Amino acid sequence: MELKENERIDDLQYKGLKIIQNKKGFCFGIDSVLISDFAKGISNSSTVIDIGTGTGIIALLLLAKTDCKKIYGIEVQEEVAQMARRSVKLNNMQDKIEILNINIKNVFSILEKNKYDVIVTNPPYKKLDTGLTSIDKRQLISRHEIECTLEDIIENSNKLLKDLGVFYMVHRAERLVDIMCLLRKHKLEPKNVRFVHSKQGEKPNLILVRAVKNAKPFLKIDTPLIIYKDNGEYTDEVLEIYNKK
């Protein structure tokens, strides 16, 4: 496959999957790997939407872990969406993964309301007015709520999901209150929260959240996920997630 300037093909070291990334753009991190594993309990018959699919990393891993029926990856940036489509083709998954170059706020021109089983998202973490820098525009859009806000994602997720459809999100731990308030406001009831810590004893930097549309209130705080041992090596659970244990 012919690559464009600054692009490379990375081996995901999971079931032979490969992904195209641009080293000057936004490359995936461990958060995308964690959310794809957190959501792997979905049924094989599920129709899934990946909001903010970026390079397509979550869609690729989730299909490999679940063999779900169909995944729609929504990506607002045309260049990034095209790159994700090439990664899908590279892995021969184009029959089950479709990349849509559209803003989540306009998605109902293509997708129907109240139809989908699962939504997975690794959204921009930072509010528009925080931490803006002179980084590459693609990275800026991936990291900051420029094209859509957290509420845009949650509100439209409610409209897309079936009754009792499931919503999965990875986000920064400091945005927990925002997330919980918006989920309940838009009738996505939080069911599971898992805090992610770099090391034992350190404060969490990420959270994994599972919510269900129109479900009854009951929240379970899952056992914390620790990424690194004291010696800097991955913990056994993270090695298992990476299929390296």
C-alpha positions in Angstrom: 0.0 0.0 0.0 1.3 3.4 -1.0 1.8 5.8 2.0 1.5 9.6 2.0 4.2 11.9 3.4 4.9 11.3 7.1 2.7 8.2 7.2 3.8 4.8 8.6 2.3 1.4 9.1 2.3 0.2 12.7 1.8 -3.4 13.8 -0.8 -3.5 16.6 0.6 -6.9 17.7 -2.9 -8.2 18.0 -4.3 -10.9 15.6 -2.1 -9.5 12.8 -3.8 -6.1 12.8 -1.9 -3.1 11.3 -2.8 0.6 11.3 -1.7 3.6 9.2 -0.7 6.7 11.2 0.8 10.1 10.5 3.7 10.9 12.8 2.9 14.6 12.6 -0.8 14.0 13.3 -2.5 12.5 16.4 -1.4 8.9 17.0 -3.4 6.6 19.2 -2.5 6.0 22.8 -3.2 3.4 25.5 -6.6 5.0 26.2 -7.9 3.7 22.8 -6.6 0.2 23.6 -8.2 0.3 27.1 -11.7 1.4 25.9 -11.7 -1.3 23.1 -11.1 -3.9 25.8 -13.6 -2.4 28.2 -16.3 -2.7 25.6 -15.4 -6.2 24.4 -18.3 -7.8 26.2 -20.8 -6.6 23.6 -22.6 -9.3 21.6 -21.5 -10.4 18.2 -24.8 -9.3 16.7 -24.3 -5.7 17.9 -24.3 -2.7 15.5 -21.7 -0.2 16.9 -20.9 3.5 16.4 -17.4 4.7 17.2 -17.6 8.5 17.7 -14.3 10.3 16.9 -12.8 7.2 15.4 -9.6 9.0 14.4 -7.2 6.5 12.7 -9.8 3.8 13.3 -7.9 2.1 16.1 -10.9 1.4 18.4 -13.1 0.0 15.5 -10.3 -2.3 14.3 -9.5 -3.7 17.8 -13.2 -4.0 18.8 -14.1 -5.9 15.6 -11.1 -8.3 16.3 -12.2 -8.8 19.9 -16.0 -9.2 19.3 -16.7 -9.9 15.6 -19.7 -7.6 16.0 -22.1 -7.2 13.1 -21.2 -3.7 11.9 -19.2 -0.7 13.1 -19.6 2.9 11.9 -16.6 5.1 12.6 -17.5 8.8 12.7 -14.6 11.2 12.0 -14.9 14.9 11.3 -11.5 15.4 9.7 -11.5 14.4 6.1 -7.8 13.6 5.9 -7.9 11.4 9.0 -11.1 9.7 7.9 -9.4 8.8 4.6 -6.5 7.4 6.5 -8.8 5.3 8.7 -10.5 3.9 5.6 -7.2 2.8 4.2 -6.4 1.1 7.5 -9.7 -0.7 7.4 -8.9 -1.9 3.8 -5.4 -2.9 4.9 -7.0 -5.3 7.4 -9.7 -6.5 5.0 -12.4 -5.3 7.3 -14.3 -3.1 4.9 -17.3 -5.4 4.9 -17.9 -4.6 8.6 -16.3 -1.2 9.3 -17.6 1.9 7.5 -15.9 5.2 8.1 -18.1 8.3 7.9 -16.5 11.7 7.4 -19.1 13.8 9.2 -19.6 15.8 12.4 -21.6 14.0 15.1 -23.9 17.1 15.2 -24.9 16.4 11.6 -24.9 12.6 11.7 -28.6 12.1 11.3 -28.3 13.0 7.6 -26.8 9.5 7.3 -27.7 7.5 10.4 -31.1 6.8 11.9 -32.2 7.6 15.4 -32.9 4.9 18.1 -31.3 2.2 16.0 -27.8 1.2 17.3 -26.8 -1.2 20.1 -23.5 0.3 21.3 -21.6 3.5 21.1 -17.9 3.7 21.9 -16.0 6.9 22.1 -12.6 8.3 23.0 -13.5 12.0 22.6 -11.4 15.2 22.8 -10.5 15.6 26.5 -9.9 19.3 26.8 -12.5 22.1 26.8 -12.1 24.7 24.0 -10.7 27.4 26.4 -8.0 25.2 28.1 -4.5 24.4 27.1 -4.6 25.6 23.5 -1.2 25.5 21.8 0.4 25.8 18.4 0.4 22.1 17.8 -0.7 20.5 14.5 -4.3 21.3 13.6 -5.2 17.6 13.5 -3.9 17.1 17.0 -5.7 20.2 18.2 -9.1 18.9 16.9 -8.4 15.5 18.4 -7.5 16.9 21.8 -9.8 19.9 22.2 -13.6 20.3 22.0 -13.4 22.4 18.8 -15.7 20.5 16.4 -18.0 19.1 19.1 -18.3 19.3 22.9 -18.7 16.5 25.4 -22.4 17.3 25.6 -22.8 17.1 21.8 -21.4 13.5 22.0 -23.5 12.4 24.9 -26.7 14.1 23.6 -26.5 12.6 20.2 -25.4 9.2 21.5 -28.8 9.1 23.3 -30.6 9.8 20.0 -28.6 7.1 18.2 -28.9 4.3 20.7 -31.8 1.9 21.0 -33.7 1.7 24.3 -31.2 0.0 26.8 -28.4 0.6 24.3 -24.9 0.8 25.8 -22.5 3.7 25.8 -18.8 3.3 26.5 -16.4 6.2 27.1 -12.8 6.8 28.1 -12.0 10.2 29.4 -9.8 12.2 31.8 -10.6 11.6 35.5 -10.9 15.3 36.2 -13.9 15.5 33.9 -15.9 12.9 35.9 -18.4 15.3 37.3 -19.1 16.8 33.9 -19.5 13.3 32.4 -21.9 12.0 35.2 -24.1 15.2 35.0 -24.4 15.1 31.2 -25.1 11.3 31.1 -28.0 11.6 33.5 -29.2 14.8 31.8 -29.5 12.9 28.5 -30.9 9.7 30.0 -27.8 7.6 29.7 -27.6 6.1 33.2 -24.1 5.4 34.5 -23.6 1.8 35.4 -19.9 1.2 35.7 -16.9 3.5 36.3 -13.3 2.2 36.4 -10.4 4.4 37.4 -7.1 4.0 35.6 -3.9 4.7 37.4 -0.4 4.8 36.0 1.0 3.1 39.1 -0.4 1.8 42.4 -0.8 4.6 44.9 -0.9 7.4 42.3 -4.0 9.4 41.5 -6.1 8.2 38.5 -5.6 10.0 35.2 -8.2 8.2 33.1 -11.7 6.8 33.7 -13.6 4.1 31.8 -17.4 4.7 31.9 -20.3 2.4 30.9 -23.9 3.8 30.7 -27.2 2.4 29.5 -30.0 4.4 27.8 -33.1 4.7 30.0 -31.9 2.2 32.6 -32.6 2.4 36.3 -30.1 4.0 38.6 -27.3 1.8 40.0 -23.6 2.6 39.7 -20.8 0.1 40.3 -17.2 1.3 40.9 -15.0 -1.4 39.4 -11.6 -2.4 40.7 -9.0 0.1 39.6 -6.8 -0.6 36.6 -3.1 -0.2 37.2 -1.0 0.3 34.1 2.6 -0.1 35.4 4.4 -2.0 38.1 6.9 -0.2 40.3 9.7 -1.3 37.9 8.0 0.3 35.0 6.8 -2.8 33.3 3.2 -3.3 32.3 1.0 -5.1 34.9 -0.3 -8.6 34.1 -3.8 -7.2 33.3 -2.4 -4.7 30.8 -0.3 -7.4 29.2 -3.5 -9.5 28.9 -5.3 -6.6 27.2 -2.4 -6.4 24.8 -2.6 -10.2 24.3 1.1 -10.5 25.5 0.7 -12.4 28.7 
